[in-house]
């Protein structure tokens, strides 16, 4: 198989995974970072979140305006208030798909473990991920 055929066959590539702990409860993190859909306040790659329809809830949609200039329509799914969410969308006419999941798990009464994974797929997404893995990981 060539790279494009392999990328088309693999609907989801192995995601980039990161985790860390935060001195805050899951509820406080949710209220501060997600509830008002102001992700640009904590995500260094986002310039703005626009056209929010539905808030931070199942099926909500918005548009991520990236600092690179990309405009990415996003849909939220698997939203469990104070616990987890998934955001996903596509770009380049469907040739690049993305999906990210954030999970908040209490460690103790005042500390939360934040797990994040993100993956690009589709024929262009898989190639881009391979070529730009460092930027995807650090972003």
Secondary structure in CASP SS format (residue, H / E / C, confidence):
PFRMAT SS
TARGET T0000
AUTHOR 0000-0000-0000
METHOD secondary structure of the structure
MODEL  1
X C 1.00
X C 1.00
X H 1.00
X H 1.00
X H 1.00
X H 1.00
X H 1.00
X H 1.00
X H 1.00
X C 1.00
X C 1.00
X C 1.00
X C 1.00
X C 1.00
X C 1.00
X E 1.00
X E 1.00
X E 1.00
X E 1.00
X E 1.00
X E 1.00
X E 1.00
X C 1.00
X C 1.00
X C 1.00
X H 1.00
X H 1.00
X H 1.00
X H 1.00
X H 1.00
X H 1.00
X H 1.00
X H 1.00
X H 1.00
X C 1.00
X C 1.00
X C 1.00
X C 1.00
X H 1.00
X H 1.00
X H 1.00
X C 1.00
X C 1.00
X C 1.00
X C 1.00
X E 1.00
X E 1.00
X E 1.00
X E 1.00
X E 1.00
X E 1.00
X E 1.00
X E 1.00
X C 1.00
X C 1.00
X C 1.00
X C 1.00
X C 1.00
X C 1.00
X C 1.00
X E 1.00
X E 1.00
X E 1.00
X E 1.00
X E 1.00
X E 1.00
X C 1.00
X C 1.00
X C 1.00
X C 1.00
X E 1.00
X E 1.00
X E 1.00
X E 1.00
X E 1.00
X E 1.00
X E 1.00
X E 1.00
X E 1.00
X E 1.00
X C 1.00
X C 1.00
X C 1.00
X E 1.00
X E 1.00
X E 1.00
X E 1.00
X E 1.00
X E 1.00
X E 1.00
X E 1.00
X H 1.00
X H 1.00
X H 1.00
X C 1.00
X E 1.00
X E 1.00
X E 1.00
X E 1.00
X E 1.00
X E 1.00
X E 1.00
X E 1.00
X E 1.00
X E 1.00
X E 1.00
X E 1.00
X E 1.00
X C 1.00
X C 1.00
X E 1.00
X E 1.00
X E 1.00
X E 1.00
X E 1.00
X E 1.00
X E 1.00
X E 1.00
X E 1.00
X E 1.00
X E 1.00
X H 1.00
X H 1.00
X H 1.00
X H 1.00
X H 1.00
X H 1.00
X H 1.00
X H 1.00
X H 1.00
X H 1.00
X C 1.00
X H 1.00
X H 1.00
X H 1.00
X H 1.00
X H 1.00
X H 1.00
X C 1.00
END
